[in-house]
Amino acid sequence: MTWLNEPADWSREGDTLTVRADPGTDFWRTTHYGFIRDNGHLLARAWDGDFVASVVVDGAYHDRYDQAGLMVRLDETTWLKCGIEFVDGLHLASVVVTREVSDWSVVPLSADPGPLHLQITRRGAAVEVHCATGTADLAMIRLAYLTAESSVLVGPMVAAPDGAGFTARFTGFTIAAP
């Protein structure tokens, strides 16, 4: 696995990756806000074809738009990120799909959701995002068209667009053919 925009502070111990998001980092393209940012942190591996990727993510979310989760990326204009995003004091299950411009969908979580289990399943050009907190079963929160290109990057991502940065922990990242 290799970094896209390696953060200043990160460590890996066993199956746990701990990352402090650098301030002013994000992945976003144009929609609503009018800017493009492609400086968030992504620790990814290349994958060709269909897959199921999974991770459990937890973070000390504090500032607006603090976010941590998984990313599937073709290039700077075609990608999907999903995870927890902290917006206006709320923890949201968030999915952003970008194909030239970003779209954003959210599902409210509890006030302190704890760790979030994320799963992304890719079948051809379609990507399904599932999530769960606690002992709940995984539930689909997004089905989207991403890209017909076979080879993509997949892995944990974290960003802190507005604040001083925060620490996220990723446990048990896996990726395999379905």
C-alpha positions in Angstrom: 0.0 0.0 0.0 1.2 3.5 -0.8 0.2 7.0 0.3 -1.4 9.6 -1.8 -0.6 12.8 0.1 1.2 11.2 3.0 0.3 12.8 6.4 2.9 14.2 8.7 1.9 11.8 11.6 0.8 8.2 11.1 1.6 4.7 12.4 0.7 1.1 11.8 0.7 -1.6 14.4 -0.7 -5.0 13.4 -4.0 -4.5 11.6 -4.5 -1.0 13.0 -3.6 2.2 11.1 -3.6 5.5 13.1 -3.5 8.7 11.2 -3.5 12.4 12.2 -5.2 14.3 9.4 -3.2 17.4 8.4 -5.2 20.6 8.6 -6.7 22.0 5.3 -6.9 18.6 3.6 -9.9 17.3 1.6 -11.1 15.6 -1.5 -13.8 17.7 -3.3 -14.5 19.0 -6.8 -16.5 22.2 -7.5 -20.1 21.4 -6.5 -21.7 24.1 -4.3 -18.5 25.4 -2.8 -16.7 26.2 -6.1 -13.3 24.9 -5.2 -11.2 21.8 -6.0 -9.2 20.0 -3.3 -7.3 16.8 -3.9 -4.9 16.9 -0.9 -6.6 14.5 1.6 -4.7 11.4 2.8 -5.3 8.0 1.1 -3.3 4.9 1.9 -4.2 2.7 -1.0 -3.5 -0.4 -3.0 -4.1 -1.0 -6.6 -7.0 -3.4 -7.5 -8.1 -4.7 -10.8 -11.8 -5.7 -11.2 -14.5 -6.5 -8.7 -13.9 -6.4 -5.0 -15.3 -6.2 -1.5 -13.3 -3.8 0.8 -14.0 -3.5 4.5 -12.6 -1.5 7.5 -13.7 -0.3 10.9 -13.0 3.4 11.4 -13.2 5.5 14.6 -12.0 9.1 15.1 -11.8 12.0 17.5 -14.0 14.2 15.2 -14.0 17.7 16.4 -14.2 20.3 13.6 -16.6 20.8 10.7 -16.1 18.3 7.9 -13.5 16.1 9.8 -13.9 12.8 7.9 -12.5 9.3 7.8 -13.4 6.2 5.9 -12.7 4.4 2.6 -11.9 5.7 -0.9 -12.1 4.1 -4.4 -10.1 6.2 -6.8 -9.4 6.1 -10.5 -7.8 9.6 -10.7 -8.4 13.2 -9.4 -11.7 13.5 -11.3 -13.2 10.0 -10.7 -13.5 8.7 -7.1 -15.8 7.8 -4.2 -15.2 8.4 -0.5 -17.3 7.2 2.3 -17.2 7.1 6.1 -18.0 9.4 9.0 -18.1 13.1 8.5 -18.6 15.6 11.3 -20.9 18.4 10.2 -22.5 21.1 12.3 -22.0 19.1 15.5 -23.5 15.9 13.9 -21.9 12.6 13.0 -23.0 11.6 9.5 -22.5 8.5 7.4 -21.3 10.2 4.3 -20.7 9.2 0.7 -19.3 11.5 -2.0 -19.2 10.3 -5.6 -17.1 12.4 -8.0 -17.2 12.1 -11.7 -15.8 15.6 -12.7 -18.0 17.2 -10.0 -18.7 15.9 -6.5 -22.1 14.9 -5.2 -22.7 14.3 -1.5 -25.2 12.1 0.4 -25.5 11.7 4.2 -27.3 9.6 6.7 -27.5 10.9 10.4 -25.8 8.7 13.0 -26.2 8.8 16.8 -24.6 11.6 18.8 -21.5 9.4 19.5 -21.7 6.5 17.1 -18.4 4.9 18.1 -16.6 2.8 15.5 -18.2 2.6 12.0 -17.9 -0.6 10.0 -17.7 0.3 6.3 -17.9 -2.1 3.3 -17.6 -1.2 -0.4 -18.6 -3.8 -3.0 -17.6 -3.2 -6.6 -19.3 -5.0 -9.5 -18.2 -3.7 -12.8 -18.9 0.0 -12.9 -21.3 -0.1 -9.9 -20.2 0.5 -6.3 -22.3 -0.3 -3.3 -21.6 1.3 0.1 -22.7 -0.4 3.3 -22.2 0.6 6.9 -23.1 -0.3 10.5 -22.4 0.9 14.0 -22.2 -1.3 17.1 -23.7 -4.8 16.6 -26.1 -3.7 13.8 -26.2 -5.5 10.5 -24.6 -3.7 7.5 -27.1 -1.6 5.6 -26.7 -0.1 2.1 -26.5 3.7 2.1 -25.5 4.2 -1.5 -25.4 2.5 -4.9 -23.6 4.5 -7.6 -22.0 4.3 -11.0 -18.3 5.1 -10.6 -16.2 4.0 -13.6 -16.0 1.2 -16.1 -12.2 1.3 -15.9 -11.0 -1.9 -14.3 -8.0 -0.7 -12.2 -8.5 1.6 -9.3 -6.9 2.5 -5.9 -8.7 1.4 -2.8 -8.0 2.1 0.9 -8.4 4.2 4.1 -8.8 7.9 3.7 -8.9 10.8 6.1 -9.1 14.6 5.8 -9.6 17.7 8.0 -10.8 20.6 5.7 -11.6 23.2 8.3 -10.0 22.5 11.6 -6.6 21.9 13.1 -6.6 18.2 12.2 -7.7 15.1 14.2 -6.8 11.5 14.7 -8.5 8.6 13.1 -8.0 4.9 13.6 -8.6 2.2 11.0 -8.8 -1.5 12.0 -8.9 -4.6 9.9 -8.8 -3.2 6.4 -9.3 -6.0 3.9 -9.9 -6.3 0.2 -10.7 -9.4 -1.8 -12.5 -10.6 -4.9 -16.2 -11.1 -4.1 
